[in-house]
Amino acid sequence: MQLESLRMFVDVVETGSFSRAAQLNHVTQSAVSQQIRALETRYEQRLLSRSARQVTATPAGERLFRGCKEILARFAEVEQEIREQASEVSGSCTVSSIYSVGLHELHAIQRQMLKEHPKVNLRLNYRRSDQVYDDVILGAADLGLVAYPQPRAGVDIIPFRDDKLAVIVAPGHPLASKAKIPMAALVQLPFIAFDREAPSRKGIDKLFRDKGLELTPAMEMDNVETIKRAVELGLGVSVLPQPSVQHEIATGTLVAKPFAEGTFTRPIGILVRKGKYLSRASQSLLDGFKKASHDD
């Protein structure tokens, strides 16, 4: 049995037409019919139900169709692996990332990627954490970046880096003049937090609970940029990953202070679908992430 026969069978089922399958494979309709008859002879049963309007798969044909799709998809991956071994790195790589990581921590990696592999097209999508997992599992993204990564079926997690957390205040706030900020002081002030379902919010809440403290946010925001703007306006204080406020610190619109109790971090993980073959473009980006995490 040849792959061409399987491909024609799949095309007939997907299009519901012998003539359309013939066009897709650049052969005559008679040639397609011969291939289908050969398959039915091989399995000694009808694989397709023919009517005046459409061709549909029988139960046996439906099972063969699913198997053929898997075989053809795997063969396409093998062909791509072989071709890529003899060619320069090119193609597309899609990354889904939570906002605070994608916007503030990938610039250096993106620049290095473009320098080393100028023919790679890197696509970066900003998503909520749960959407990042879904994108990776469903194949909408080659790689994902999330904070406080949690095990999930169908996903491998590769540690990326740990972001240092800091207390963020406006320059005119009374805490801006302090060398270090006690966590207890933040409980007494208007606190601007991430949305309650965000992993970063849950991680920060746990950090305070472990010290016997409970945060009661005055405001909840769905991303790091809106939190920063609220703090700049003097609406409250917050705890954010320090890399996400480097620009504001440099321009003097925000002040970052360490905790009096010590150093706390937010773990970042890279998500890859289990068993997924990564193209050379995606693998090169993943290698860039790994190198950056080792350089920190």
C-alpha positions as YAML, in Angstrom:
chain: A
units: angstrom
residues:
- id: 1
  name: MET
  ca: [0.00, 0.00, 0.00]
- id: 2
  name: GLN
  ca: [1.40, 3.42, -0.98]
- id: 3
  name: LEU
  ca: [1.04, 6.73, 0.84]
- id: 4
  name: GLU
  ca: [-0.52, 8.17, -2.31]
- id: 5
  name: SER
  ca: [-3.44, 5.75, -1.93]
- id: 6
  name: LEU
  ca: [-3.97, 6.79, 1.68]
- id: 7
  name: ARG
  ca: [-3.75, 10.47, 0.77]
- id: 8
  name: MET
  ca: [-6.34, 10.05, -1.99]
- id: 9
  name: PHE
  ca: [-8.66, 8.18, 0.36]
- id: 10
  name: VAL
  ca: [-8.38, 10.97, 2.95]
- id: 11
  name: ASP
  ca: [-9.05, 13.61, 0.29]
- id: 12
  name: VAL
  ca: [-12.16, 11.76, -0.92]
- id: 13
  name: VAL
  ca: [-13.55, 11.57, 2.63]
- id: 14
  name: GLU
  ca: [-12.72, 15.20, 3.46]
- id: 15
  name: THR
  ca: [-14.11, 16.61, 0.19]
- id: 16
  name: GLY
  ca: [-16.93, 14.10, -0.25]
- id: 17
  name: SER
  ca: [-16.01, 13.94, -3.93]
- id: 18
  name: PHE
  ca: [-13.94, 11.72, -6.22]
- id: 19
  name: SER
  ca: [-13.53, 14.52, -8.75]
- id: 20
  name: ARG
  ca: [-12.30, 17.03, -6.15]
- id: 21
  name: ALA
  ca: [-9.86, 14.47, -4.74]
- id: 22
  name: ALA
  ca: [-8.58, 13.89, -8.28]
- id: 23
  name: GLN
  ca: [-7.96, 17.62, -8.70]
- id: 24
  name: LEU
  ca: [-6.09, 17.85, -5.41]
- id: 25
  name: ASN
  ca: [-3.80, 14.97, -6.41]
- id: 26
  name: HIS
  ca: [-3.40, 16.00, -10.06]
- id: 27
  name: VAL
  ca: [-4.70, 12.68, -11.38]
- id: 28
  name: THR
  ca: [-7.82, 11.52, -13.21]
- id: 29
  name: GLN
  ca: [-11.02, 10.60, -11.41]
- id: 30
  name: SER
  ca: [-10.58, 7.09, -12.75]
- id: 31
  name: ALA
  ca: [-7.18, 6.83, -11.04]
- id: 32
  name: VAL
  ca: [-8.75, 7.81, -7.70]
- id: 33
  name: SER
  ca: [-11.51, 5.22, -8.16]
- id: 34
  name: GLN
  ca: [-8.92, 2.53, -8.85]
- id: 35
  name: GLN
  ca: [-7.01, 3.39, -5.67]
- id: 36
  name: ILE
  ca: [-10.20, 3.23, -3.57]
- id: 37
  name: ARG
  ca: [-11.21, -0.10, -5.12]
- id: 38
  name: ALA
  ca: [-7.77, -1.47, -4.32]
- id: 39
  name: LEU
  ca: [-8.17, -0.45, -0.67]
- id: 40
  name: GLU
  ca: [-11.63, -2.01, -0.47]
- id: 41
  name: THR
  ca: [-10.29, -5.21, -2.01]
- id: 42
  name: ARG
  ca: [-7.45, -5.26, 0.50]
- id: 43
  name: TYR
  ca: [-9.82, -4.94, 3.47]
- id: 44
  name: GLU
  ca: [-12.64, -6.97, 1.87]
- id: 45
  name: GLN
  ca: [-15.33, -4.44, 2.76]
- id: 46
  name: ARG
  ca: [-16.84, -1.17, 1.64]
- id: 47
  name: LEU
  ca: [-14.99, 1.88, 2.86]
- id: 48
  name: LEU
  ca: [-17.10, 4.54, 1.17]
- id: 49
  name: SER
  ca: [-20.82, 5.01, 0.73]
- id: 50
  name: ARG
  ca: [-21.56, 6.57, -2.66]
- id: 51
  name: SER
  ca: [-24.65, 8.65, -3.39]
- id: 52
  name: ALA
  ca: [-25.64, 11.01, -6.16]
- id: 53
  name: ARG
  ca: [-24.68, 14.05, -4.13]
- id: 54
  name: GLN
  ca: [-21.83, 13.04, -1.83]
- id: 55
  name: VAL
  ca: [-19.38, 10.34, -0.86]
- id: 56
  name: THR
  ca: [-19.20, 9.47, 2.86]
- id: 57
  name: ALA
  ca: [-17.15, 7.00, 4.88]
- id: 58
  name: THR
  ca: [-18.65, 3.77, 6.19]
- id: 59
  name: PRO
  ca: [-17.84, 2.85, 9.82]
- id: 60
  name: ALA
  ca: [-14.83, 0.87, 8.59]
- id: 61
  name: GLY
  ca: [-13.87, 3.75, 6.31]
- id: 62
  name: GLU
  ca: [-14.13, 6.22, 9.19]
- id: 63
  name: ARG
  ca: [-11.68, 4.15, 11.25]
- id: 64
  name: LEU
  ca: [-9.29, 3.92, 8.30]
- id: 65
  name: PHE
  ca: [-9.66, 7.67, 7.75]
- id: 66
  name: ARG
  ca: [-8.58, 8.47, 11.32]
- id: 67
  name: GLY
  ca: [-5.60, 6.13, 11.06]
- id: 68
  name: CYS
  ca: [-4.59, 7.56, 7.69]
- id: 69
  name: LYS
  ca: [-4.66, 11.10, 9.07]
- id: 70
  name: GLU
  ca: [-2.28, 10.08, 11.86]
- id: 71
  name: ILE
  ca: [0.06, 8.28, 9.44]
- id: 72
  name: LEU
  ca: [0.17, 11.17, 6.96]
- id: 73
  name: ALA
  ca: [0.72, 13.74, 9.73]
- id: 74
  name: ARG
  ca: [3.62, 11.77, 11.18]
- id: 75
  name: PHE
  ca: [5.13, 11.24, 7.74]
- id: 76
  name: ALA
  ca: [4.93, 15.00, 7.09]
- id: 77
  name: GLU
  ca: [6.82, 15.60, 10.34]
- id: 78
  name: VAL
  ca: [9.52, 13.09, 9.35]
- id: 79
  name: GLU
  ca: [9.89, 14.74, 5.95]
- id: 80
  name: GLN
  ca: [10.23, 18.13, 7.62]
- id: 81
  name: GLU
  ca: [12.87, 16.80, 10.01]
- id: 82
  name: ILE
  ca: [14.91, 15.42, 7.10]
- id: 83
  name: ARG
  ca: [14.63, 18.60, 5.02]
- id: 84
  name: GLU
  ca: [15.55, 20.83, 7.92]
- id: 85
  name: GLN
  ca: [18.72, 18.91, 8.65]
- id: 86
  name: ALA
  ca: [20.15, 20.08, 5.35]
- id: 87
  name: SER
  ca: [18.87, 23.66, 5.35]
- id: 88
  name: GLU
  ca: [19.36, 26.85, 7.31]
- id: 89
  name: VAL
  ca: [16.98, 27.66, 10.12]
- id: 90
  name: SER
  ca: [13.84, 29.34, 8.78]
- id: 91
  name: GLY
  ca: [10.09, 29.27, 9.12]
- id: 92
  name: SER
  ca: [7.67, 30.46, 11.78]
- id: 93
  name: CYS
  ca: [7.54, 30.00, 15.53]
- id: 94
  name: THR
  ca: [4.48, 31.05, 17.53]
- id: 95
  name: VAL
  ca: [4.82, 31.83, 21.24]
- id: 96
  name: SER
  ca: [1.91, 32.47, 23.60]
- id: 97
  name: SER
  ca: [2.92, 34.36, 26.71]
- id: 98
  name: ILE
  ca: [1.41, 36.12, 29.67]
- id: 99
  name: TYR
  ca: [1.75, 39.86, 29.24]
- id: 100
  name: SER
  ca: [4.32, 40.57, 31.96]
- id: 101
  name: VAL
  ca: [6.80, 38.04, 30.54]
- id: 102
  name: GLY
  ca: [6.30, 38.49, 26.82]
- id: 103
  name: LEU
  ca: [6.47, 42.27, 26.85]
- id: 104
  name: HIS
  ca: [9.31, 42.82, 29.29]
- id: 105
  name: GLU
  ca: [11.60, 39.79, 29.25]
- id: 106
  name: LEU
  ca: [11.89, 38.56, 25.68]
- id: 107
  name: HIS
  ca: [13.40, 41.55, 23.90]
- id: 108
  name: ALA
  ca: [17.00, 40.37, 24.27]
- id: 109
  name: ILE
  ca: [16.11, 36.83, 23.18]
- id: 110
  name: GLN
  ca: [14.15, 38.16, 20.18]
- id: 111
  name: ARG
  ca: [17.07, 40.35, 19.10]
- id: 112
  name: GLN
  ca: [19.52, 37.45, 19.39]
- id: 113
  name: MET
  ca: [17.16, 35.17, 17.46]
- id: 114
  name: LEU
  ca: [16.88, 37.67, 14.60]
- id: 115
  name: LYS
  ca: [20.64, 38.12, 14.56]
- id: 116
  name: GLU
  ca: [21.43, 34.41, 14.41]
- id: 117
  name: HIS
  ca: [18.46, 33.27, 12.31]
- id: 118
  name: PRO
  ca: [17.13, 36.21, 10.25]
- id: 119
  name: LYS
  ca: [14.77, 33.98, 8.25]
- id: 120
  name: VAL
  ca: [12.80, 32.91, 11.33]
- id: 121
  name: ASN
  ca: [9.44, 34.65, 11.75]
- id: 122
  name: LEU
  ca: [8.70, 34.89, 15.48]
- id: 123
  name: ARG
  ca: [5.06, 35.49, 16.37]
- id: 124
  name: LEU
  ca: [4.30, 36.53, 19.95]
- id: 125
  name: ASN
  ca: [0.73, 36.43, 21.28]
- id: 126
  name: TYR
  ca: [-0.20, 37.95, 24.65]
- id: 127
  name: ARG
  ca: [-2.70, 35.72, 26.46]
- id: 128
  name: ARG
  ca: [-4.08, 34.93, 29.89]
- id: 129
  name: SER
  ca: [-2.33, 32.08, 31.67]
- id: 130
  name: ASP
  ca: [-5.10, 29.52, 31.06]
- id: 131
  name: GLN
  ca: [-5.20, 30.49, 27.39]
- id: 132
  name: VAL
  ca: [-1.45, 29.91, 27.08]
- id: 133
  name: TYR
  ca: [-1.91, 26.30, 28.26]
- id: 134
  name: ASP
  ca: [-4.77, 25.82, 25.80]
- id: 135
  name: ASP
  ca: [-2.78, 27.28, 22.91]
- id: 136
  name: VAL
  ca: [0.11, 24.88, 23.53]
- id: 137
  name: ILE
  ca: [-2.11, 21.82, 24.02]
- id: 138
  name: LEU
  ca: [-4.21, 22.55, 20.92]
- id: 139
  name: GLY
  ca: [-1.21, 23.37, 18.75]
- id: 140
  name: ALA
  ca: [-2.01, 27.07, 18.28]
- id: 141
  name: ALA
  ca: [1.40, 27.90, 19.81]
- id: 142
  name: ASP
  ca: [4.73, 26.08, 19.59]
- id: 143
  name: LEU
  ca: [5.86, 27.35, 22.98]
- id: 144
  name: GLY
  ca: [4.18, 28.98, 25.96]
- id: 145
  name: LEU
  ca: [5.41, 31.16, 28.81]
- id: 146
  name: VAL
  ca: [3.57, 31.32, 32.14]
- id: 147
  name: ALA
  ca: [4.20, 32.32, 35.74]
- id: 148
  name: TYR
  ca: [3.92, 29.78, 38.56]
- id: 149
  name: PRO
  ca: [3.64, 26.87, 36.08]
- id: 150
  name: GLN
  ca: [1.44, 23.99, 37.18]
- id: 151
  name: PRO
  ca: [1.50, 20.40, 35.86]
- id: 152
  name: ARG
  ca: [-1.18, 19.72, 33.28]
- id: 153
  name: ALA
  ca: [-1.93, 16.69, 31.12]
- id: 154
  name: GLY
  ca: [-0.35, 16.92, 27.70]
- id: 155
  name: VAL
  ca: [2.22, 19.58, 28.63]
- id: 156
  name: ASP
  ca: [5.91, 19.48, 29.51]
- id: 157
  name: ILE
  ca: [7.23, 22.32, 31.70]
- id: 158
  name: ILE
  ca: [10.79, 23.58, 31.29]
- id: 159
  name: PRO
  ca: [12.06, 26.01, 33.97]
- id: 160
  name: PHE
  ca: [12.96, 29.39, 32.45]
- id: 161
  name: ARG
  ca: [13.89, 31.84, 35.19]
- id: 162
  name: ASP
  ca: [12.83, 33.23, 38.57]
- id: 163
  name: ASP
  ca: [11.77, 36.88, 38.60]
- id: 164
  name: LYS
  ca: [12.59, 38.88, 41.72]
- id: 165
  name: LEU
  ca: [9.47, 40.40, 43.29]
- id: 166
  name: ALA
  ca: [9.55, 43.96, 44.62]
- id: 167
  name: VAL
  ca: [7.25, 46.42, 46.35]
- id: 168
  name: ILE
  ca: [6.20, 49.04, 43.79]
- id: 169
  name: VAL
  ca: [5.19, 52.56, 44.85]
- id: 170
  name: ALA
  ca: [4.89, 56.01, 43.31]
- id: 171
  name: PRO
  ca: [7.93, 58.32, 43.84]
- id: 172
  name: GLY
  ca: [5.95, 60.58, 46.20]
- id: 173
  name: HIS
  ca: [4.64, 57.76, 48.39]
- id: 174
  name: PRO
  ca: [5.89, 57.66, 52.03]
- id: 175
  name: LEU
  ca: [7.34, 54.16, 51.44]
- id: 176
  name: ALA
  ca: [9.51, 55.44, 48.57]
- id: 177
  name: SER
  ca: [12.07, 56.77, 51.07]
- id: 178
  name: LYS
  ca: [12.37, 53.47, 52.97]
- id: 179
  name: ALA
  ca: [15.31, 51.14, 52.35]
- id: 180
  name: LYS
  ca: [13.17, 48.00, 52.79]
- id: 181
  name: ILE
  ca: [9.43, 47.46, 53.19]
- id: 182
  name: PRO
  ca: [7.92, 45.12, 55.83]
- id: 183
  name: MET
  ca: [5.14, 42.98, 54.42]
- id: 184
  name: ALA
  ca: [2.88, 43.97, 57.31]
- id: 185
  name: ALA
  ca: [3.03, 47.59, 56.14]
- id: 186
  name: LEU
  ca: [1.43, 46.65, 52.82]
- id: 187
  name: VAL
  ca: [-1.59, 45.06, 54.48]
- id: 188
  name: GLN
  ca: [-2.48, 48.47, 55.97]
- id: 189
  name: LEU
  ca: [-2.38, 50.30, 52.62]
- id: 190
  name: PRO
  ca: [-4.58, 50.34, 49.50]
- id: 191
  name: PHE
  ca: [-3.17, 47.39, 47.55]
- id: 192
  name: ILE
  ca: [-3.51, 46.96, 43.79]
- id: 193
  name: ALA
  ca: [-3.48, 43.30, 42.85]
- id: 194
  name: PHE
  ca: [-3.69, 41.04, 39.84]
- id: 195
  name: ASP
  ca: [-7.07, 39.52, 39.02]
- id: 196
  name: ARG
  ca: [-7.90, 36.85, 41.63]
- id: 197
  name: GLU
  ca: [-7.69, 34.00, 39.07]
- id: 198
  name: ALA
  ca: [-4.21, 34.97, 37.85]
- id: 199
  name: PRO
  ca: [-1.43, 32.61, 39.02]
- id: 200
  name: SER
  ca: [0.70, 35.62, 39.99]
- id: 201
  name: ARG
  ca: [-2.09, 36.82, 42.29]
- id: 202
  name: LYS
  ca: [-2.40, 33.39, 43.90]
- id: 203
  name: GLY
  ca: [1.37, 33.19, 44.35]
- id: 204
  name: ILE
  ca: [1.61, 36.62, 45.97]
- id: 205
  name: ASP
  ca: [-1.40, 35.92, 48.22]
- id: 206
  name: LYS
  ca: [0.29, 32.70, 49.39]
- id: 207
  name: LEU
  ca: [3.53, 34.57, 50.07]
- id: 208
  name: PHE
  ca: [1.66, 36.84, 52.52]
- id: 209
  name: ARG
  ca: [-0.39, 34.02, 54.05]
- id: 210
  name: ASP
  ca: [2.81, 32.12, 54.79]
- id: 211
  name: LYS
  ca: [3.76, 35.11, 56.97]
- id: 212
  name: GLY
  ca: [0.38, 35.10, 58.71]
- id: 213
  name: LEU
  ca: [-0.85, 38.12, 56.73]
- id: 214
  name: GLU
  ca: [-3.91, 38.58, 54.52]
- id: 215
  name: LEU
  ca: [-4.05, 41.04, 51.64]
- id: 216
  name: THR
  ca: [-7.36, 42.77, 50.93]
- id: 217
  name: PRO
  ca: [-6.89, 44.48, 47.55]
- id: 218
  name: ALA
  ca: [-8.49, 47.86, 46.97]
- id: 219
  name: MET
  ca: [-8.32, 47.23, 43.20]
- id: 220
  name: GLU
  ca: [-7.82, 44.20, 40.97]
- id: 221
  name: MET
  ca: [-6.36, 44.46, 37.45]
- id: 222
  name: ASP
  ca: [-6.04, 41.90, 34.67]
- id: 223
  name: ASN
  ca: [-2.49, 42.76, 33.58]
- id: 224
  name: VAL
  ca: [0.75, 44.29, 34.78]
- id: 225
  name: GLU
  ca: [0.49, 47.45, 32.66]
- id: 226
  name: THR
  ca: [-2.77, 48.61, 34.20]
- id: 227
  name: ILE
  ca: [-1.41, 47.89, 37.68]
- id: 228
  name: LYS
  ca: [1.63, 50.06, 36.99]
- id: 229
  name: ARG
  ca: [-0.50, 52.93, 35.72]
- id: 230
  name: ALA
  ca: [-2.69, 52.79, 38.84]
- id: 231
  name: VAL
  ca: [0.36, 52.88, 41.13]
- id: 232
  name: GLU
  ca: [1.80, 55.81, 39.16]
- id: 233
  name: LEU
  ca: [-1.46, 57.69, 39.75]
- id: 234
  name: GLY
  ca: [-1.07, 57.16, 43.51]
- id: 235
  name: LEU
  ca: [-4.09, 54.88, 43.82]
- id: 236
  name: GLY
  ca: [-2.18, 52.32, 45.88]
- id: 237
  name: VAL
  ca: [0.90, 50.11, 46.14]
- id: 238
  name: SER
  ca: [1.61, 46.72, 44.59]
- id: 239
  name: VAL
  ca: [4.00, 43.77, 44.37]
- id: 240
  name: LEU
  ca: [5.30, 43.08, 40.88]
- id: 241
  name: PRO
  ca: [8.14, 41.21, 39.18]
- id: 242
  name: GLN
  ca: [11.02, 43.68, 39.01]
- id: 243
  name: PRO
  ca: [11.82, 43.08, 35.30]
- id: 244
  name: SER
  ca: [8.35, 44.36, 34.40]
- id: 245
  name: VAL
  ca: [9.02, 47.80, 35.93]
- id: 246
  name: GLN
  ca: [12.58, 48.44, 34.73]
- id: 247
  name: HIS
  ca: [11.50, 51.14, 32.28]
- id: 248
  name: GLU
  ca: [9.43, 53.01, 34.87]
- id: 249
  name: ILE
  ca: [12.25, 52.81, 37.42]
- id: 250
  name: ALA
  ca: [14.69, 54.21, 34.84]
- id: 251
  name: THR
  ca: [12.37, 57.11, 33.97]
- id: 252
  name: GLY
  ca: [11.51, 57.81, 37.60]
- id: 253
  name: THR
  ca: [7.76, 57.20, 37.42]
- id: 254
  name: LEU
  ca: [7.89, 54.24, 39.83]
- id: 255
  name: VAL
  ca: [10.09, 53.11, 42.71]
- id: 256
  name: ALA
  ca: [10.88, 49.45, 43.51]
- id: 257
  name: LYS
  ca: [11.81, 48.46, 47.06]
- id: 258
  name: PRO
  ca: [12.93, 45.08, 48.48]
- id: 259
  name: PHE
  ca: [11.04, 43.24, 51.20]
- id: 260
  name: ALA
  ca: [12.35, 43.52, 54.74]
- id: 261
  name: GLU
  ca: [11.71, 39.79, 55.19]
- id: 262
  name: GLY
  ca: [14.07, 38.71, 52.40]
- id: 263
  name: THR
  ca: [14.04, 37.95, 48.69]
- id: 264
  name: PHE
  ca: [10.97, 36.44, 47.02]
- id: 265
  name: THR
  ca: [10.69, 35.33, 43.41]
- id: 266
  name: ARG
  ca: [8.11, 34.38, 40.80]
- id: 267
  name: PRO
  ca: [8.98, 31.24, 38.76]
- id: 268
  name: ILE
  ca: [8.52, 31.35, 34.98]
- id: 269
  name: GLY
  ca: [8.08, 28.16, 32.97]
- id: 270
  name: ILE
  ca: [8.22, 27.29, 29.27]
- id: 271
  name: LEU
  ca: [5.38, 25.07, 28.06]
- id: 272
  name: VAL
  ca: [5.77, 22.51, 25.25]
- id: 273
  name: ARG
  ca: [3.13, 20.01, 24.20]
- id: 274
  name: LYS
  ca: [4.12, 16.45, 25.14]
- id: 275
  name: GLY
  ca: [5.51, 14.52, 22.20]
- id: 276
  name: LYS
  ca: [5.45, 17.55, 19.90]
- id: 277
  name: TYR
  ca: [8.09, 17.69, 17.18]
- id: 278
  name: LEU
  ca: [9.61, 21.18, 17.25]
- id: 279
  name: SER
  ca: [10.69, 22.68, 13.95]
- id: 280
  name: ARG
  ca: [14.23, 24.01, 13.82]
- id: 281
  name: ALA
  ca: [12.85, 27.54, 14.22]
- id: 282
  name: SER
  ca: [10.99, 26.58, 17.40]
- id: 283
  name: GLN
  ca: [13.88, 24.50, 18.72]
- id: 284
  name: SER
  ca: [16.29, 27.40, 18.12]
- id: 285
  name: LEU
  ca: [14.05, 29.72, 20.14]
- id: 286
  name: LEU
  ca: [13.75, 27.16, 22.92]
- id: 287
  name: ASP
  ca: [17.54, 26.86, 22.97]
- id: 288
  name: GLY
  ca: [17.67, 30.67, 23.24]
- id: 289
  name: PHE
  ca: [15.37, 30.57, 26.26]
- id: 290
  name: LYS
  ca: [17.52, 27.90, 27.92]
- id: 291
  name: LYS
  ca: [20.71, 29.86, 27.30]
- id: 292
  name: ALA
  ca: [19.16, 33.05, 28.70]
- id: 293
  name: SER
  ca: [18.05, 31.22, 31.85]
- id: 294
  name: HIS
  ca: [21.58, 29.87, 32.39]
- id: 295
  name: ASP
  ca: [23.12, 33.33, 31.83]
- id: 296
  name: ASP
  ca: [21.00, 34.92, 34.59]
...
